[in-house]
Amino acid sequence: MIPRPDYISPDGDIALYHGDAMQVLSQLPSARLTASGGFSAIITDAPYSSGGAFRGDRMLSTRDKYVQSGQREAQADFTGDNRDQRSFRYWCDLWLSHCRRVSRPGAPVCLFSDWRQLPITTDAMQSAGYVWRGVAVWDKGPSARPQMGRYKSQAEYIVWGSNGPMPQDTTVGVLPGVFTFPIRKSDKHHQVGKPSELMEQVCRICPPDGTILDPFAGSGSTAIGAIRQGRAFVGIELDEHYFRVAVERINRELGIGQREAA
């Protein structure tokens, strides 16, 4: 039985599940069994367990690992960010295999990573059966974590590929390989949230009539990007706090509540 989303927008184009990604994905039908032919793109920022070099570091709260001092009261912690490299790789193999099962042939997949998890993320993508096609760069700007005598940790990465051969006759057009968007406090709704403008541009890889799947929706930035690009969206989020934040942001972006109040 296909699970019913916990949130559906009035037009039905945006849906969000509150639950564990693996459990929800396992209940979604294979692409060949759906009338739509499956999801048109996978775009997600899974918890990639990068904080710290040692096991003790990884077991710290996400607030201690990722939030700069003076801002620790700003965002709630999130779940699933304490795996070591081997368990992270195995876990990615599992959920990425489900994503490929529910995706159309040729559908793109975009996975965020930092430099520490970049090699193993490319391995996991290929192990799950995807064709690895490259790495795009998110330039966060020159103010990102400066340290004397060291290169700045100024970039994160989008490992991308496709579910088998990727069609050339697409209406998407040529997409950039480098995105430059700073992190703005007013647009940061998650400890490791990505800028809405960045996600809007990343979502362009999905065909205009397609549906994007994000198994780790967080505060809903991929959903915001999908809405702004006119794409349908299905997301999954485990943490109740961020599920509620995502719903609030989606409703605000769609003008829900504002119309009712007018």
Steps between C-alpha positions, in 0.01 A plus 500: 500500500639840396533728805301823498709817544460690825481827307355566154470846347154608376600446135654160581839589352690511831497209746697433816534187715587517868698180553818303446628521144582130473156392620311740273717427196454125544122548475502711185422308179766427241509745210378239251183447704395866509296692245750787509796271431676596824674803643674732256790599727651424841642809672601467863733610777524187714674518840854411395663466841794726428547678830825388659781264404450243776219290638469716811465810283229343289294412806471866600172680446458663160487834680851447638630378165352749257369814668747778565530633853259783572234348274435172682153594615385568146423153360384162631719189476429244230511120489729248329832683487721269710595220260857403430617470139420132457149522644437823308592328174281198573207721601533706181503182291163405650306823459655585164398158368141579600526840331614342176218245519237775516663723235445522128770369266748781444382699803779715652615464860672782692663436839657768717834423665798672656865421424529232768215287366548579131688179403266265686190679366613439144558134589154466657329653197663249267449209739126573497498463123513862388729636229728757664526801270690765689527743789356850510631755750317723743717801579381631838697823475834624637378540859457124553701379804831684448808361677849648493744314276233275348273495201146603585232233517313707246338229290265207530417263220212351307582148385269430209414217267208327334292186507660344194545682169397865515303640203657786304171632358400684815330836552715566806787659307862543609545537876790665689768293673568760768238674716592805708250578773588624849327370811262766631380484859145596396488200265661241730232280652716194579845449655638395162230654281577601143402838351159508332654663192749214471230235518289688247786476251581135581134407443529614139653160413153347541288520181227767521218243517682277750491422872799533732554258789697611808529220760663735754293814464622680812351847520359476147755693292476252209122536513534879480730463200256262332207736553692794355595294195147369452590137579297258709665372817489211745710517816568290808614639835556308825541780756168647612642848551636526147191336351293780653748763380481357147119504500498861621748605231309318225171660605663842513654453154164391359320785673285263705362677805569840346211454257277379781588802714438747217 
